[in-house]
Amino acid sequence: MFKIEMDKPEEFKSAVDALGNLIDEGTFSIRKEGLGLHALDPSQIAMVIFSMPSGAFSAFEVDGPQSVGLNLDNLGKILSRGKGGKLSLFDDENRVVVQFESGNSKKSFKVPIIELAAGVEREPKVEHDAHIVMSASALKDAVRDIALVSSHITFEAKGKKLRMVATGDSADAEIEYEHGDDGCIKRMEVKSPVKATFPVQYLEDMVKGASDTSDVEIGLRTNAPIKLKYDVGNARFLYYLAPRIDLE
């Protein structure tokens, strides 16, 4: 048994939308510490690790650890029907009740709990050589620019510079940021030069949930998974994406 309440459900709605950008279904882990979710995308080249502490909720009750599988698209659509007021989530046999209360009105939806196959979802052990904190708006703009010419983006980090480049059939693109005063790169530490290539669409889906006013932490290593981390309110998102390795 569990029951979760939020006075401002918009934060949870934003978190579910961010998850739904990458995966269609997921299994939430409900513990006394809060909510969690580890999942691979259907192609199994991208991973998302989500956490939201119990303190982010106005009430958080759980009778022992539980795992609840849900369709994130359905859940997101239902959460969009909340017009302020209090949000409650609790289990009812094989369903999760999503309930909105505002003044004297109350409405409830019952979402089926689904059984999802358990997979190996351990966080990759990667010692990244470049650690960058970048404004989310700058990263989103760069990825969108690259998407105009290619389906893949190459990150290069050396010294105080971060380059994103791509070669397409009709055009090439190169975007360069330097750690300085313009606010795009907030922090940058490069132990050794790195270069790695990733699919643009996945990166777009990963950063879509970040607020334009927030920062994204980036971890890079040559021909190794990229790591992206950012917060949505009290929720934390950590993404990994496998690189494309070209055999020369």
N, C-alpha and C positions, 0 to 999 in steps of 0.2 A: 504494500500500500504506500502511496505517496500523495502529497498535495503541495503544490507550489503556487504562490501568489505574487503578483507584481502590481504595484500601484501605477506604474508607467510602462505599459506593455510594448511601447514602440521600440524599446531597446532590444527586447527578445525577438520582435518581428524583424529588425534589422539583422540580427545574428542568424536567424533562420534563412533569410534571403541570401546572406553571404555564403552559407553552406550550400544552398540550392543552386548557386552559380556553378558549382563544380560537381555535385553529386545529386542524384534523384532520390535516393533513399539512404537512411543511416540509422544506426543503433545508438541511442543516447544511454550513457551510463549515469545512473542517478545514485549518488552517494551523499553522505552527510556533509562532505566538503563542497558539493555542488554538482553541476551538470558537466558532462564531458562527452566527447565523441571523437573517435579515430576512424577514418575511412579512406579507402582508395577509390579513385574514380573508376568507371567501368573499364577503361583501357589499362588501368593499373600502372600508369606512369606518373600519376600525381597523388599526393596524400594531403589530407587536411586533418589537423589536430585542433579541436575546439575545447575551450573550458570556460565556465562561468561560475564563479564562487557562490556559495549559498547566501553570503552576505549581500549579493546583488538583488535578492528577492525580499519582499516584505514579510513573507512566511515561507519556510522550507521545511517540510516534514517528510521523512522517508523511513519506512520500517525495514531496515536492512538494505544492502546493495541490490539494485535492480537494473535490468537492461530492457530498453523499450525501443523497438524498431518502428520507424514511421516513414511515410512518404512525405518528403520535405516540400514538394510542390503543393500537395493538398494542404499541408499544415500552414504553409506561407499564405495561401489564398484565404484560408479561414482567419488567420491572424490579421489580415488586412481589413476584416470586417469589424474590428474593434475600433470604436470611435471614442477613445479616452476611457476613463474609469478604470476599474480593477479587472485584471486577468487572473483566472484560476485554472490550473491544470491538475487533474487527478485521474487515477485509474479507476475503471469500472469494468471488471472482468477482463475481456480481451480488447478493450478500447480505452482511449484516452479522451476524457471529457475536457473540451476547451470552452470555458465559460467567461462571459463578459458581464460585468455589473456596472451600471451607471445610474445613479439616483435610485429611482424605484423600478428601473427596467433591468431585465436579465435575459440573456440568450445563451444557449448552449449548443455546441456541436460535438458529435462523437466520432473520433477518428480511429479507424481500425489499427490495432497493433499488428505488425507484420513480422514474420520470421525471416531473418536474414542470415545467410551463411557467414560463419565466423572466418576471418582470414588473418594472416600474419600482418599486423599493422604496427609493428614496432617502429619507433622513430629511427631514421637512418643515422648511423654514426659517421658523421663527416666532419673532419677538421678543416673548416674553411680558411682560406688564406687571405680573403678580403672581407672586411666587415664594414658595411655602409649603412648610414641612416639617411634616408631621403624623403622629401615631402611626397605624400601620396599623389598630389595633383601633378607634380613633375613626372613621376614615374608613369602615371596613367597617360599623360600626354605623349611621352616618348614611345610607349607601347603602341598607342593609336597611330602615331606617325609611321612607325615601322610597318604596321599592318597595311599601310597603303601600298607598299611595294613588295612585301614578302610574307610568307607564312612562318618564317623563323627569324629570330633575333639573336645576335651574338653580343654578349657582354664581354668587355675588356676592361680590366682595372689595372692601373699601374701608377705608382706614386700617388699623386693627389687628383688623378683624372679617372673618370668613368666614361667609357665610350659604349654606345649601342649602335651596331651597324647591321645592315642587311643588303643583300643583292637580289634584285628581282629581274623579271624578263623585260620590263619596260623602264625601270628606274632603280637607282641605288639610294640608300639613305644612310646618313651618319649623324649621330647626335652625341655631343660631348658635354659633360659637366665637370667642373673643377671645384674642389672643396674651397669655398670662398665666402663672400659676403652676400651673395644673391639669395641665400636661404634654401636653395634646392637640395644641396648636399649639406646635411647638418653635422655629420661626423663621418670620417673615412679613415680606415686603417688597412693598409695593404702590406702584408708580410712578404709576399712575392707576387710577381705579375700573374694574372689569371685570364683565361679565355674559355668561354663555354657558350654553346648555342642551344636555344630552347624554342619550342613551338609558341607562336604569338598568342593563339587563341586561348591556350591554357593560362598564360600569364594575364591576359585580359580578364578571364573569369576569376582568377585569384585576387586581383587587386580591385575588382569592381566594388566589393563590399566596404572598402576603406573610405572613410570620410576624406574629402579633399583637404581638410584642414589638419589631418593627422599625419603621422610619420610612419614609414615602413622601414623595418630593419631587413637588410639584404645580406645574405651570406653566399660567397662565391668561391669556387675552387675549379681549376681547369678540368674539364670533362667530368664533373661531378654534379650531383643534384644541387640546384639553387634552393636557398631557404628564404622564405618571406615571412615576416612576423609583424602583426599590427593588432591594435585593440579597436573594438567597436563598443564604446561605453565600458561596461565592466566585463565584457566578453573578450577573450583572447583567441586569436587565430594564428596558427603556425602551418605553413604550407611547404611542401617539398615537391620539386618537379625534376624528373630525370632529363639529362641532356641528350641531344643528338650528337653522336660521335661519328665523324666522317673518317673513314679509313683511307689513308693516303697511299 
